[in-house]
């Protein structure tokens, strides 16, 4: 008689998130049969304050549903990750959410959506594909009104969640984890059935390189140090050699003595498993959170990195270049200074070239190999996330897997959100805003905050910078507006507007192949151990914790490690300007103007020869031809004679200004490196 096959179990990590006092810990206690070392508010401060201060872990098992059994899986082992809901501790949620397969968002049915509820929804969107809404404390609703009230609450919440990536068809479960009258919990079986029916079979791969994320460490006398955490990639067995990168040389050549999963010895743990790993000759006092890796897969220490990023629509504050953000990556949250940039595609550049360097090619400053950092690892390498959520999965389809150092990029003052309204101040001083219209084939435009009409066609003239709409109407407050996008904003505006117009099916601008990309250079205040390719989340955790506004600004993926002392490999250009004045016409040629007040006698004129200047009053463009005399004066040739007023001696009257707009590489220290 053949032996019966032992039941095969799969571990599923359930993140339990929600606002403070929504009842997350009580819910976990109601569900759990086994608690780990970090579970149930064991932290002394947690007990004193009555709130969860750290990630807590507990578990329960049940028979697998049919769609799991069809894959040969008989038992579901649920690992509950109780995340803190207190506003100042949202960084702990973000740090721990990278190990979560499914999120349970716990809402106090009597209070509805609260500040941290919304932030936890954002985290769920980024890091989880599956979400179950748990309405807790239903015992506080009178029994005779409960069904009607719950229907109304669920209906309102579906409308709220309809704008999220999870849509309106979210599963709901109604429970009372800890009834006020000390009666048995309500809704226990119903919640289990919702989880079983909605849970998708997680994809696990035990063959990849080993990486383990631990969140607690404690010593056992005579045995070593126990690290409790989750296997993010690959698998581990007793006697396997590992490395603890945070300890440097002291963390190398370590051996795994034994493994336990919720107090039961196991011969192996693989991707997705919550496990306690006993390691010999390891000092627990030096460890709190971190990662363990296989010997053959070193993890870099990041001081600076280049990332591809996506701004969240929920973040309503400015996300400015040179601002500081709380960056969560590598199981740490550190401060970093952000420098935002995007591709420079050249579609806004005039067709008439100057003597300046081209947007990309051989004239850019050369960078040392070290300055180019380390490229992102292949997709098969480990990262600090077992997967990614609905929002990240959709967004990263457009993301590059590596950073192209040979391309030129454009400095941007503020991180944009693709598809958001495009705003700029035109040459007449009017604030122009163009955004999606009421239907396909239409956009709308505003001047100084006032709606002016619809846009059914857009035209852009690179040589003049003029942006107009159907029937050659100018975008400005006056009918005779020059409708010129200033050179300092031109590349950004055309880059974003081309995509927005294509999305809205408004013709006229050149077609684009993909959604606008945004990148960031992050200069970290403290080094962080983190695999390349890992997900990151940026927040403004210093904002008022009582504010209803979302503090999570953007998320992204690490592409390259950089040396903060040598960033010359990043070909990021920023628009600069120098102003001067017309002095007089040349005596022989009326298209040649003598100009002043832009340069000094000791200026290296070779840097500017051949560059274009703009006569601000008319928008006419001229080319700098050469020096005139020894006092910093110079000659500019225009296509046609300028219509300017002169005095009896032929000198141009004051107020006739010219501006030299040029782009300079942000991280190039030499004076050369201009492009226009």
Beta strands, then each sheet from edge to edge (+ up, - down):
strand 1: 9-18
strand 2: 34-35
strand 3: 56-63
strand 4: 75-82
strand 5: 102-108
strand 6: 130-136
strand 7: 171-174
strand 8: 211-220
strand 9: 224-233
strand 10: 235-237
strand 11: 241-243
strand 12: 254-261
strand 13: 264-265
strand 14: 268-270
strand 15: 274-279
strand 16: 290-294
strand 17: 301-311
strand 18: 324-329
strand 19: 332-343
strand 20: 409-411
strand 21: 422-425
strand 22: 431-436
strand 23: 443-447
strand 24: 450-455
strand 25: 458-461
strand 26: 466-469
strand 27: 473-474
strand 28: 518-529
strand 29: 535-539
strand 30: 552-562
strand 31: 572-585
strand 32: 592-596
strand 33: 612-615
strand 34: 621-627
strand 35: 634-638
strand 36: 657-665
strand 37: 674-675
sheet 1: 2+ 3- 4+ 1+ 5+ 6+ 7+
sheet 2: 13+ 12- 11+ 16- 8+ 9- 15+
sheet 3: 10+ 14-
sheet 4: 37+ 36- 31+ 20+ 19- 18+ 29- 30+ 17- 28+
sheet 5: 21+ 22- 23+ 24-
sheet 6: 25+ 26- 27+
sheet 7: 37+ 36- 33+ 34- 35+ 32-
end
